[in-house]
Amino acid sequence: MKTELRLSLSMLIAGMCGLYLQAQQPVKYGYDASGNRVSRVQVINMAAMTKSSAGETEEMAADEPPKFEDRLSEMKITIYPNPTKGMLQVDITGGEIPADAKIYIYSLSGNLIRQVNGISGSNAVDISPQPAGSYIMRIYIDRDHVSAWKIIKE
């Protein structure tokens, strides 16, 4: 009985920790008229810190920028570095990119500040003329497949 109680308590605590970790990075999903998930917006923690197995905090290697990934249909979207000093790399793999695919960068007030037409598998997006702050990047693969990102410019 004690063993079962300990296991149940351990599983409860682990479940609560899992819910706490999930709450740290909220995700919002978009659906089409048929109920299929077509977009995902994720708030990304920009801290370039990791926890070692001993619980100590250590900085990530300075020569390798953190990469953030998202899946959109069969495609994988990777962006880095974020935060950026001006040049942002957007890589799209895992499928054929339509000719009308675009990348839009918006200010937090909703103004369009940059548009990249005819994107390919590897795209460099320059936001260096913009002031430091937060921006929203939307990647439109097609009408039903959109990925949104929060970008921080240092």
JOKARA-V528747 format. One line per field, one symbol per residue. ss: DSSP state (h for helix, s for strand, l for the rest). psi: psi as a letter, one per 30 degrees, with the letter a starting at -180 (. if undefined). A space follows every 50 residues. Layout:
ss->???
psi->???
//
This chain:
ss->lhhhhhhhhhhhhhhhhhhhhhhhllssssslllllssssssllllllss slllllsssllllllllsssssllsssssslllsllssssssslllllll lssssssllllssssssllllsssssllllllssssssssssllssssss sssl
psi->eeeeeeeeeeeeeeeeeeeeeeffikkkkkkaffgkkflkkkkkjgkhkl klffgkkkllkffjkkkklkkjbfkkkkklljllfekkkjkklglkklfg klkkkklffgkkfkkjlhlaekkkkjgefllkaklkkkjjeaefjkkkkk kkk.
//
